[in-house]
C-alpha cells in the first residue's frame, strides 16, 4: 500500500518540478507515517525549561552593530489569511496608517540599513500562491542587496488520503491536491535552491527569521549582537505565556538527552492537554522569531543529506478545507522552531512582548489599528499604553472576516488606550470617535446596533 503511494507521490512531485531535496525530505516523513509515527511528545518525556532574558544580557553601550552587519532577514510569507476571509497573501492587508504589513516591513529594514550602516538583505519565503502579489506590493521599494533575490519559494507536497496514503486527486480544483510542508521547510528550501551558499559567499554569517504578520519582529542590533556573541548555532526568542497562549505550543527540555524541544499543540496527547495549559509549569512559548548560524546550518544539512529530521506534525484535514464532506487527507508538516533540538548548544532567550505582536484574528487587528500603537520614524510599533494591552473578543459571526470587520468599523478602530477589555456579542457598528474605557461588554440585541459617534463606552 505505502510503497505504491510513495512512488505515486514522488512521481507527482517530480512532474510538478519540486526540488529533489524536498522530495527526499518528503520521503523521510512518509516512511515515518507508514510506521505509525504521530509526532506526539508525551508530558512524561519532558520537563520545564528556564532561560536568560535579553534585558539582563551584558553588552557594550552603545551596542555594536557588527552582529547586525552580518545578518540576513527572512520573513515567512506563505500565508493567505483564509481564516480571516482573505484570498490573497495576508501581508497585503492594511494594518496601520494606510500601510500594509509589507510596507511596514520594508520601511523597518530600509530604516535599519541607514541608521546602522548595514547591508541587511530582506528575503521573503513565499508559497506558490503568494509570490506574485508580494513582488507587486514591494515593487516601489529599493530592497535589492548583493544580487540576492527578494523572494524564494516554499516547497509543496501532495496531500495524502488517510485510507491508503496515496496522493489525493481533486479535478474540480487541482491546486487543492497540494499543501505546504509547514514553515520547517525553510531549511529545505534554502538548501535546495542554493541560497545558503550564496549568502555565505556574499559575506553573511547569520539569519534572523520571523513571520510577516508579526511587526514587532524588527532587525534589532541588541538581539543580533547577543546571538553573534553567544556562539550558539541556533536560538529562538521566547516570551512568557499568558492566558491567551494556553492552547499554544511551548518550550520544554527532553529528559532523555537534555535537548530543548518545542512542543506544538498538535503534538500534545489528549491526556496532556491540562499540562499544556498549565502556565505555571510551562512558562515560555515561541515568538517564531529565530536565529541561526549560516555555516552551522549548511554543514548540518550537508551531513544529513538535506534531511534535518525535524519532529513531524501530522495534520488530518479534508481535501477542500472549506468542505468537510470531501475526503480526509493527511498533511505532513514541520515547524521551523523544532530545529532547536537538532543543534548542540542551541539557546533560548526571553524577550518582551514588544517583539511579539502577531495578527492571527480580527481581534488582534483591532488592537493594532487602534491608538494602543503608533509607528515611529523607523516604522517600529510604539506602545501607546502603559501595562497590558486590552483584551478584545469580537463576535465570530460578524467580525471574523476582514470584510465584515471593516464594514463594522467604517471610521477605523475606537480608542482603546484606556480599555481593559472589549467583548462584543452580536452585530454592532462603531461610529467615529468612539472611546472604550475599562471593561466593556456589548450584548447581542438580535439585530444590528450602532455605537453612536463620539460615544464613550464604560468608564
Long-range contacts (C-beta under 8 A, 24 or more apart in sequence): 1-164, 1-165, 2-30, 2-33, 2-34, 2-165, 4-166, 5-30, 5-160, 5-164, 5-165, 5-166, 5-167, 6-30, 6-31, 6-34, 6-165, 8-166, 8-167, 9-157, 9-158, 9-160, 9-166, 9-167, 12-158, 12-167, 13-157, 13-158, 16-156, 16-178, 18-155, 18-156, 18-157, 19-155, 19-188, 19-189, 19-192, 19-193, 20-192, 21-188, 21-191, 21-192, 21-306, 22-155, 22-157, 22-181, 22-185, 22-188, 22-189, 22-192, 24-305, 24-306, 24-307, 25-181, 25-185, 25-188, 25-306, 25-307, 26-157, 26-181, 26-332, 28-307, 28-309, 29-312, 29-332, 29-334, 30-160, 30-165, 30-332, 32-312, 33-160, 33-165, 33-312, 33-314, 33-330, 33-332, 34-165, 37-312, 37-314, 38-312, 38-314, 39-266, 39-267, 39-311, 39-312, 39-313, 39-314, 40-267, 40-268, 40-269, 41-252, 41-261, 41-263, 41-267, 41-268, 41-311, 42-269, 42-272, 43-268, 43-269, 43-271, 43-272, 43-275, 43-276, 45-254, 45-255, 45-256, 46-252, 46-253, 46-254, 46-255, 46-261, 46-263, 47-252, 47-253, 47-255, 48-252, 48-253, 48-281, 48-282, 48-283, 49-251, 49-252, 49-253, 49-260, 49-284, 49-348, 50-283, 51-238, 51-251, 51-284, 51-347, 51-348, 51-349, 51-350, 52-349, 52-350, 53-349, 53-350, 53-351, 54-222, 54-223, 54-226, 54-237, 54-349, 54-350, 54-351, 54-352, 55-352, 57-222, 57-226, 57-349, 59-222, 59-225, 59-226, 59-229, 63-221, 63-222, 63-225, 64-221, 64-225, 65-116, 65-117, 65-118, 65-221, 65-225, 66-225, 66-228, 67-206, 67-221, 67-224, 67-225, 67-226, 67-227, 67-228, 67-229, 68-112, 68-116, 68-118, 68-120, 68-219, 68-220, 68-221, 68-224, 68-225, 69-116, 69-118, 69-119, 69-120, 70-203, 70-204, 70-205, 70-206, 70-224, 70-228, 71-118, 71-120, 71-204, 71-205, 71-206, 71-207, 71-208, 71-219, 71-224, 72-120, 72-121, 72-123, 72-199, 72-204, 72-206, 72-207, 72-208, 72-294, 73-109, 73-120, 73-121, 73-122, 73-123, 73-207, 73-208, 73-219, 74-122, 74-123, 74-124, 74-125, 74-186, 74-207, 74-208, 74-209, 74-210, 75-105, 75-122, 75-123, 75-124, 75-125, 75-209, 75-210, 75-211, 75-212, 76-125, 76-183, 76-186, 76-209, 76-210, 76-211, 76-212, 76-288, 76-336, 77-124, 77-125, 77-126, 77-127, 77-130, 77-134, 77-151, 77-212, 78-125, 78-126, 78-127, 78-129, 78-130, 78-154, 78-180, 78-183, 79-127, 79-130, 79-212, 79-213, 80-127, 80-129, 80-130, 81-402, 82-321, 83-360, 83-361, 83-400, 84-361, 84-362, 84-365, 84-400, 84-401, 84-402, 85-400, 85-401, 85-402, 85-403, 85-404, 86-402, 88-130, 88-133, 89-126, 89-129, 89-130, 89-133, 89-134, 89-137, 90-212, 90-213, 91-130, 91-134, 91-137, 91-212, 91-213, 92-133, 92-134, 92-137, 93-359, 93-365, 93-402, 95-215, 95-359, 95-365, 95-368, 95-369, 96-368, 96-369, 96-373, 96-375, 97-375, 99-375, 99-379, 100-137, 101-212, 101-213, 101-215, 101-359, 102-134, 102-137, 102-138, 102-212, 103-137, 104-215, 104-375, 104-379, 105-212, 105-215, 106-138, 106-141, 106-143, 107-378, 107-379, 108-215, 108-218, 108-219, 108-378, 108-379, 108-380, 109-143, 109-219, 110-141, 110-142, 110-143, 111-377, 111-378, 111-379, 112-218, 112-219, 112-378, 115-378, 116-221, 119-145, 119-146, 120-145, 120-219, 121-145, 121-146, 121-148, 121-199, 121-202, 121-204, 122-150, 123-148, 123-149, 123-150, 123-151, 123-152, 123-195, 124-150, 124-151, 124-152, 124-212, 125-151, 125-152, 125-153, 125-154, 125-183, 125-186, 125-189, 126-151, 126-152, 126-153, 126-154, 127-153, 127-154, 127-156, 127-180, 128-153, 128-154, 128-156, 128-178, 129-175, 146-202, 148-195, 148-198, 148-199, 148-202, 149-195, 152-189, 152-190, 152-193, 152-195, 153-189, 153-193, 154-180, 154-181, 154-183, 154-185, 154-186, 154-189, 155-180, 155-181, 155-185, 155-188, 155-189, 155-192, 156-180, 156-181, 157-181, 157-332, 159-317, 159-319, 159-329, 159-330, 159-331, 160-329, 160-330, 160-331, 160-332, 161-327, 161-328, 161-329, 161-330, 162-316, 162-327, 162-328, 162-329, 162-330, 163-328, 165-330, 168-319, 168-327, 168-329, 170-319, 170-320, 170-326, 173-320, 176-319, 176-320, 177-319, 179-331, 180-333, 181-332, 181-333, 181-334, 182-313, 182-333, 182-334, 182-335, 182-336, 183-288, 183-334, 183-335, 183-336, 184-308, 184-310, 184-333, 184-334, 184-335, 184-336, 184-338, 184-339, 185-334, 186-336, 187-297, 187-301, 187-308, 187-336, 187-339, 188-306, 188-308, 190-297, 191-298, 191-301, 191-306, 192-306, 196-294, 196-297, 196-298, 196-301, 197-298, 199-294, 200-294, 200-295, 200-298, 204-294, 205-293, 205-294, 205-295, 206-291, 206-292, 206-293, 206-294, 207-291, 207-292, 207-294, 207-297, 208-289, 208-290, 208-291, 209-288, 209-289, 209-290, 209-291, 209-292, 209-336, 210-287, 210-288, 210-289, 210-290, 211-288, 211-358, 213-358, 213-359, 213-360, 214-287, 214-288, 214-289, 214-356, 214-357, 214-358, 214-359, 215-357, 215-368, 215-381, 216-353, 216-354, 216-355, 216-356, 216-357, 216-381, 217-287, 217-289, 217-355, 217-356, 218-355, 218-378, 218-380, 220-355, 223-291, 223-349, 223-351, 223-355, 224-291, 226-349, 227-291, 230-347, 231-345, 232-291, 232-293, 232-343, 232-345, 232-346, 232-347, 233-292, 233-293, 233-296, 233-297, 233-300, 233-343, 233-344, 233-345, 233-346, 234-290, 234-291, 234-292, 234-293, 234-296, 234-297, 234-339, 234-340, 234-342, 234-343, 234-345, 234-346, 234-347, 235-290, 235-291, 235-292, 235-340, 235-346, 235-347, 235-348, 235-349, 236-262, 236-286, 236-287, 236-289, 236-290, 236-291, 236-337, 236-340, 236-348, 236-349, 237-286, 237-287, 237-289, 237-290, 237-291, 237-349, 237-350, 237-351, 237-355, 237-356, 238-284, 238-285, 238-286, 238-287, 238-348, 238-349, 238-350, 238-351, 239-284, 239-285, 239-287, 239-350, 239-351, 239-352, 239-353, 239-355, 239-356, 240-283, 240-284, 240-350, 241-279, 241-282, 241-283, 241-284, 241-285, 242-279, 243-279, 244-391, 245-279, 245-285, 246-276, 246-277, 246-279, 247-276, 247-277, 248-285, 249-285, 249-286, 249-335, 249-337, 250-276, 250-282, 250-283, 250-284, 250-285, 250-286, 251-282, 251-284, 251-285, 251-286, 251-340, 251-348, 252-282, 254-341, 259-340, 259-341, 259-346, 260-340, 260-341, 260-346, 260-348, 261-311, 261-338, 261-340, 261-341, 262-286, 262-311, 262-335, 262-337, 262-338, 262-340, 262-341, 264-313, 264-335, 266-313, 266-314, 266-315, 267-311, 267-313, 284-348, 284-350, 286-337, 287-351, 287-355, 287-356, 288-336, 288-337, 288-358, 289-351, 289-355, 289-356, 290-336, 290-337, 290-339, 290-340, 292-339, 296-343, 300-342, 300-343, 308-339, 308-342, 309-342, 310-334, 310-335, 310-336, 310-338, 310-339, 310-342, 311-335, 311-338, 311-341, 354-381, 354-383, 357-381, 361-400, 362-394, 362-399, 362-400, 362-401, 362-402, 362-405, 363-392, 363-393, 363-394, 364-392, 365-402, 365-405, 366-392, 366-394, 366-405, 366-409, 366-413, 366-416, 367-392, 367-413, 367-416, 369-412, 369-413, 370-413, 370-414, 370-415, 370-416, 370-417, 371-413, 371-415, 371-416, 371-417, 372-416, 372-417, 384-417, 385-416, 385-417, 390-416, 390-419, 390-420, 390-421, 390-422, 390-436, 391-420, 391-421, 391-422, 391-423, 392-416, 392-421, 392-422, 392-423, 393-421, 393-422, 393-423, 393-424, 394-422, 394-424, 395-424, 395-425, 395-426, 395-427, 395-444, 397-427, 398-426, 398-427, 398-428, 399-424, 414-451, 414-457, 418-459, 419-458, 422-457, 431-455, 435-459
